[in-house]
Amino acid sequence: MKRNIRRLALAVTLSFGASSIISTQADAGVLVASGDEWTLSNYAFAAPYQVGTSALVRDLTTTFGGANYLLLTGNGNVSDSQLSLLTAELILLGKTVHSSASFDASTIGGYDAVFHFGQGLSAGQLTDLDAYLTAGGNAYVSLGSGWYGSAAGEAATWNPILANYGLVAGSTWFTALGFVDATVTTGPAGATNLIWGYGQSIERLPGGQGVSYVRGSFAGDPEDIGLIGASRVLGVSAIPEPSSWALMILGFG
């Protein structure tokens, strides 16, 4: 009996001891990065993309959790009017949705999840977003808008933050101008197609904890390229904190 108690105490100690090592990763929220800003726009809710788009939204809300969401609409192309169908979908899933054309740390701090649609962000705003994620917030961000002059410029701006979450953006845009059909090779259950509008790749950083969540191919070229990446697998709720695991161990004991 004493031996079992000592083993249990050791397991709990290891759980709490490990928390000091992994607390930053465990406490951080989930970052999801798309290589194109149109992936959740109204155009994405038309056939043949609707099923894939709805599946993606469902996985995002399952992963992010919470009920209070903010849509950042500072990119004039993907404004409030272009996000009405996404807003309706989120409301059906039980979320309260607000929108803002700009933000700072105090603006986003009270939300469970923030959605960004390609608008250019200053260095200070990028820092605020990273701090929000580190503190446990969740974010969906979109590249490929051309706001930074080129795909290389956009990658250079975002990659220092994406690297913290195991992701890397490509430095070139791909596919023809305009909306095209991305055939999903890896992605949400039941999703076969997503809309794509001249974006760039989002891949898993080698050796990082990131996930290449949606991969797709296009008529002609390229084949099987990363479209959407995430800091962890989507479609599942948050992983319990180390302290929660310790309580579970005590419960099992």
N, C-alpha and C positions, 0 to 999 in steps of 0.2 A: 504494500500500500504506500509506504513512504517513498519507495523507489518510483512509483507511478506519479506521486505528487511532485517529486523532484523533476521528473521528465516534463510534466505539465508546466512547472515553473520555468524550466529552461526554454520551452517552446514559446511561452508568453514573453519572456525576456528577449528572446531572439526576435520576436515579432516587433516589440517596441524598439529594440536596438536597431533593427533594420529600417524602422520608420525614419530615423534621423538621416539615413543614407538616401532613401527613395522618396522622401516627403515632397520634394520639389516636383518630381514626376507624378506622384500619386495625387497631389493636391491640384495640379494644373488642370485646366479645362481641356476640351478637345478642339483642335484646329482642323478645319477641312478647307482645302484649297482647290479651286477649279481653275483651269487654264483659260476659261472663257467666261465673259460676264453675262451671256445670254442664257445660260443653262437653266435658270429658274424663271425666266421672263414669261410673259403671256404667250409668246410664240412657242414656248416649250410645252405648253399644255394642249397643243393641237396634235392631231394624228400626223405621223405615226409615233410621236414622241411622248404622248400623254402618259401612257402606262409607265414608261421608264422614269419620267419626271416625278410622277406621284410616288413611285417606289423610293426614289431618292429622298424626297421630302419626308416620307414616313420614317425612313432610316435615320435621317437627321434629327427629327423630333424625338425618336426613341433614345438616341444617343445623348442628345443635349439635355433632355428632360426639362423640368421647370415649366413655367406658364407664361412668362413675360418676355416677349421677343421684340427686337428693334431691327428695322430695315433701314440701311443707310442709302439714301437716294441722291447723293451728290453728283453722280454721273448722269448728265442730262439725257443720255440715250436710254438708260434703264431707270426711268423716273417712277413716281408713284403709280401713274397710269399703266405702266408696263409691268407692274407687280401686283395688280388687282387679283389675278387668279391665284398667285402664290399666297396672298393674304387670305383669300377665301379658304384655300386648302388648310392653312395653318389654323384658322378659326374652327374649321370642322374637326381638327385634331385637338381642340381644347385650349388653343393658345390665344393670349391677348397680344395684339400686334400694333406697334407704333412705328412711325417713320421719322427720319430726320435727314436733312441734307448735309449736315456737318456734325462733328462730335469732338468731345475731349474726354478726359478721364472721368469727370463727374457725370457726363451725359450717359455713358455706357455702363457705368458702375452698377446701376440698379437692375440691369437686365440679365436674364438667364442665358440668352443667346443673342448675338449680333450678326446680321447678314450684310455683307459688303458686296457691291456690284460694280466694281471696276473703277470707282472714282480715285483720283490721285490723292495720296495721303502725304502729309508733310512728315519730316523726321520725327517731330514731336508726337504726331498722331500715331505713327507706327510704334513709337515707344509706349504710348498709352495703351495701344491694342495689345502689345506683348505683355504689359503689366497686368492688364485685365485677364488675359489667358492664364498667366502665372498664378493669379489669385483665385482661379477656379472658374472663370467665365468661359463660355464657348463661342466660337466664331466660325462662320463660313465666309471665306474671302475669294474674290474673283480677280484673276489677272487677264491678260489678253486684250485690254481696252485700248492700248496705244497711248495712254495718258502720259507715259514717260518717254515718248518719242520713238521708241523701238522696242522690240521684244527683248533685246539685250539690256536696254535701259531698265525695263520693267523687272527682268530677272535680277539685275544687280541691286535694285532697290529692295526687292522682297526676299531674296535668298538668305541674307543674314538672319532674318526671323524664321523663315521656313526651316532653316537648318536646325534650329532649336527643337523642332518637332519632327525631325527625320525626313524632311522633304526637300526637293530641289526643283526649281522651274527651269525650263529650257530657254535658250536665248534666241530662238527663231520661231516665227509664226508658221503655221502650216494650214493646208487646204486652200481652196479658192475663196475669193471674197464672197461675202453673202452667207446665208444660212445653208448648211449642208447636213446630211444625215450621218451621224456617227453610229456604226454598228457596234453594239456593246459586246466585247469579248469576255470581260470580267466586270461584275457590278451587282446592283441590287437584285434580289430574287425576282424573276419574271420580267426584268427590263431587257429589251432587245435593241432599243434605239434611244439616242439622245440628240438634241439639237446642238449644233456647233457653228460658231461664227468667227472663223479665222483667229483661233487662239493659239496658245503655246502649251507645251507639255508640262505636266506635273508628275514627277517620278519619285519613287522612294530613294532617299539618300543611302548609298551603300553603307552598311554598318549601322544605320540609324534605326529607330523604333517605328518609323513611319510606315504607312500602308498604301500601296497603289490600289486605291479602292475601285475606281472605274477606269477600265482600259477599253480602247475602241480602235476600230479600223475604218478606213475611208476608201471609197471607190478610187482606185488608182494608187494613191499613196498618202500618208504612211500606213503601215500595218501594225496593229497591236501596240499602240502608244498610250502612255499614261495620260488620262484626262483629268481625273480628280484624285487627289491624295488626302490622307487623313493621318492624324497623329496616333490613332489606334483604330481597330476594326469598328465599323459602324453597324447600326442595327441592334445593338445591345445596350442596356442601361449601364450607368457608371460602375466602375469596379469599386468594391468596398475599400474603405481606407484601412491602413494597417491596424488602427485601433479597433476597427470593426472585426477584422480577422481575429484579433486577440480575444474579443468577446465571444466570437464563434467557437474558438478553441476551448475557452472556459466552459461554454455551453455543452460542447461535446464531451468534455471531461466529466 
